[in-house]
Amino acid sequence: MSEDEIPILAERKRGSGVRIVYEALRNEILDLKLTPGSPIDEVQLASRFNMSRTPIREALVRLEGEGLIETLPNRSTIVSNIDFLNMHAYFEALVLMYRVTLRLAARNAGPEDMATIRVHQAAFADAVARQDALAMIETNADFHASIASAAGNAYYLTFFQRLLNEGRRLLRLYYQSFRDQLPQRFVDEHEEIICALERKDTEECDRLGQAHAEQIVTQIGRWLSNYDRDRITL
């Protein structure tokens, strides 16, 4: 065994093999480097990561649980397709949950909740400044999930997290429409939301939530109207 192989084996002994594969594939799917419908081959992945197929399979199970890959009836695995046909229903649900969770958070958020929300906002602002699209996707989801958590309704939180997870690749398209140079006004919109939450202004939170969600929906719709949905190869 060479000296170069020893650190690799030690790392895998600590159970990080699954995490390495999961994070690499998840980033590639969210960044649309692995396009919707692309085949996922366990043998090729095992060769690529120099691992047995066991950690590969465990990583794929996690990705399937997040809806990023799917197993077809013939047992082959592909990157999940984006359901453009039901996009209208998805957007309706997304706008509604922005509004509902913000209204409830305005009533129920405490100091600890607000501190958590501000931490996620700082991380989002940093990602925007660095033009790091994957970090923007992650920190934006964390920001809005923390608001949903502050709302205090576990059912809303679960549903909103599902919507946020399903929409991560759409958000990638959203950032792509700005060439990953997201305007500062979207960071400022988050700040306006935080201020309204701190004032416990439910009506303003409702208005800001609707406006924030609808501009995302409009921008994605405009981008898709000028792009062939059948060949998303960013």
C-alpha positions in Angstrom: 0.0 0.0 0.0 1.4 3.4 -1.0 1.6 6.3 1.4 -1.0 8.2 -0.7 -3.6 5.5 -0.1 -3.3 5.6 3.7 -5.1 8.9 4.3 -7.9 7.8 1.8 -8.5 4.6 3.7 -8.4 6.4 7.1 -11.0 8.9 5.9 -13.3 6.2 4.6 -12.9 4.3 7.9 -14.5 7.3 9.6 -17.6 6.8 7.3 -17.0 9.8 5.1 -17.2 7.8 1.8 -21.0 8.2 1.6 -20.8 11.9 2.4 -18.1 12.5 -0.3 -20.2 10.8 -3.0 -23.5 12.4 -1.8 -22.1 15.9 -1.7 -20.3 15.6 -5.1 -23.4 14.2 -6.9 -25.8 16.6 -5.1 -23.8 19.6 -6.1 -23.5 18.4 -9.7 -27.3 17.8 -9.9 -28.2 21.2 -8.3 -25.7 23.0 -10.5 -27.3 21.1 -13.5 -24.0 19.7 -14.5 -25.9 16.4 -14.3 -28.9 17.3 -16.3 -32.5 16.0 -15.7 -32.8 12.5 -17.1 -29.1 11.7 -17.1 -28.3 8.1 -16.2 -26.7 7.3 -12.9 -24.4 4.2 -13.2 -23.2 2.6 -9.9 -20.2 0.9 -11.6 -19.0 4.1 -13.2 -19.4 6.0 -9.9 -17.5 3.3 -8.0 -14.6 3.6 -10.5 -14.8 7.4 -10.4 -14.6 7.6 -6.6 -12.4 4.5 -6.2 -14.9 3.0 -3.7 -17.0 -0.1 -3.4 -20.6 0.1 -4.5 -21.9 0.0 -0.9 -21.2 3.7 -0.1 -22.3 4.6 -3.6 -25.7 3.0 -3.0 -26.1 4.7 0.4 -25.4 8.1 -1.2 -27.9 7.4 -3.9 -30.5 6.5 -1.4 -30.0 9.9 0.3 -30.3 11.6 -3.1 -33.5 9.7 -3.9 -34.9 10.7 -0.6 -34.4 14.3 -1.6 -36.1 13.7 -4.9 -33.0 14.5 -6.9 -32.7 11.0 -8.5 -35.2 8.3 -9.2 -35.2 4.6 -9.9 -37.2 3.5 -12.9 -39.3 0.3 -13.2 -36.5 -1.4 -15.0 -34.2 -0.6 -12.0 -32.1 1.9 -13.8 -31.4 5.2 -12.0 -31.6 8.7 -13.5 -31.4 12.3 -12.4 -35.0 13.3 -11.6 -36.7 15.3 -14.3 -38.1 18.8 -13.6 -41.9 18.7 -13.7 -42.5 21.6 -16.0 -46.1 20.5 -16.7 -47.1 21.1 -13.1 -45.0 24.2 -12.6 -48.1 26.4 -12.2 -49.3 24.4 -9.2 -45.8 24.3 -7.7 -45.5 28.1 -7.9 -49.0 28.6 -6.4 -48.0 26.5 -3.4 -44.6 28.3 -3.1 -46.1 31.8 -3.0 -48.7 30.7 -0.5 -46.1 29.2 1.8 -44.0 32.3 1.7 -47.0 34.3 2.8 -48.3 31.9 5.5 -44.9 31.2 7.1 -44.0 34.9 7.2 -47.4 35.9 8.7 -47.1 33.3 11.5 -43.4 34.1 12.1 -44.4 37.7 12.6 -46.6 36.6 15.4 -44.5 33.9 17.0 -40.8 34.5 16.4 -38.8 35.1 19.5 -35.3 36.6 20.0 -33.5 33.3 19.4 -35.5 32.7 16.2 -34.6 36.2 14.9 -30.9 35.6 15.7 -31.0 32.3 13.7 -32.7 34.1 10.8 -30.0 36.8 10.8 -27.2 34.2 10.8 -28.7 32.7 7.6 -29.2 36.1 6.0 -25.5 36.9 6.6 -24.5 33.7 5.0 -26.8 34.4 2.0 -25.4 37.9 1.6 -21.9 36.5 1.6 -22.8 33.9 -1.0 -24.3 36.6 -3.2 -21.1 38.7 -2.8 -19.0 35.7 -3.9 -21.3 34.9 -6.8 -21.4 31.3 -5.5 -24.6 29.9 -7.0 -24.7 26.6 -5.0 -24.1 28.5 -1.7 -26.8 31.0 -2.7 -29.3 28.1 -3.2 -28.3 26.5 0.2 -28.3 29.7 2.3 -31.5 31.0 0.7 -33.3 27.7 1.6 -31.9 27.9 5.1 -33.1 31.5 5.5 -36.7 30.7 4.5 -36.7 27.4 6.4 -35.6 29.3 9.6 -38.6 31.6 9.1 -40.9 28.7 8.7 -39.5 27.2 11.8 -40.1 30.4 13.7 -43.7 30.3 12.6 -44.2 27.4 15.0 -46.3 25.1 12.8 -44.5 21.8 12.2 -46.8 20.9 9.3 -46.1 24.1 7.5 -42.4 23.7 8.1 -42.4 20.2 6.6 -44.4 21.2 3.6 -42.3 24.3 3.0 -39.0 22.4 3.3 -40.3 19.9 0.7 -41.2 22.8 -1.7 -37.8 24.4 -1.1 -36.0 21.1 -1.8 -38.0 20.4 -4.9 -37.3 24.0 -6.2 -33.5 24.0 -5.8 -32.8 23.3 -9.4 -35.4 25.9 -10.4 -33.5 28.4 -8.2 -30.4 27.4 -10.1 -32.1 28.5 -13.3 -33.2 31.7 -11.5 -29.6 32.6 -10.6 -28.4 31.5 -14.0 -30.8 34.1 -15.5 -28.7 36.7 -13.7 -25.4 35.0 -14.7 -25.0 34.3 -11.0 -24.6 38.0 -10.4 -27.7 38.4 -8.2 -28.7 42.0 -7.8 -28.2 43.5 -4.3 -31.9 44.3 -4.1 -32.6 40.7 -3.4 -30.4 40.7 -0.4 -32.1 43.9 0.6 -35.5 42.2 0.3 -34.4 39.7 2.9 -33.4 42.6 5.2 -36.9 44.2 4.7 -38.5 40.9 5.6 -36.4 40.7 8.8 -37.3 44.3 9.8 -41.0 43.5 9.3 -40.7 40.3 11.4 -39.0 42.3 14.2 -41.9 44.8 14.1 -44.3 41.9 14.1 -46.1 43.5 11.2 -48.1 40.6 9.8 -49.6 42.5 6.9 -46.3 43.8 5.8 -44.8 40.3 6.1 -47.6 39.0 3.9 -47.0 41.7 1.3 -43.3 41.2 1.3 -43.6 37.4 1.1 -45.9 37.5 -1.8 -43.8 40.1 -3.7 -40.6 38.2 -3.0 -42.0 34.9 -4.2 -43.7 36.3 -7.2 -40.7 38.0 -8.6 -38.8 34.7 -8.4 -41.7 33.0 -10.3 -41.8 35.7 -12.9 -38.1 35.6 -13.5 -38.0 31.9 -13.9 -41.0 31.9 -16.2 -39.4 34.6 -18.3 -36.1 32.6 -18.5 -37.9 29.4 -19.4 -39.9 31.0 -22.1 -36.7 31.8 -23.9 -35.1 28.4 -23.4 -35.7 24.9 -24.7 -36.8 23.0 -21.6 -35.9 19.7 -23.2 -32.2 20.4 -23.2 -31.2 22.2 -20.0 -27.4 21.9 -20.3 -26.1 25.0 -18.4 
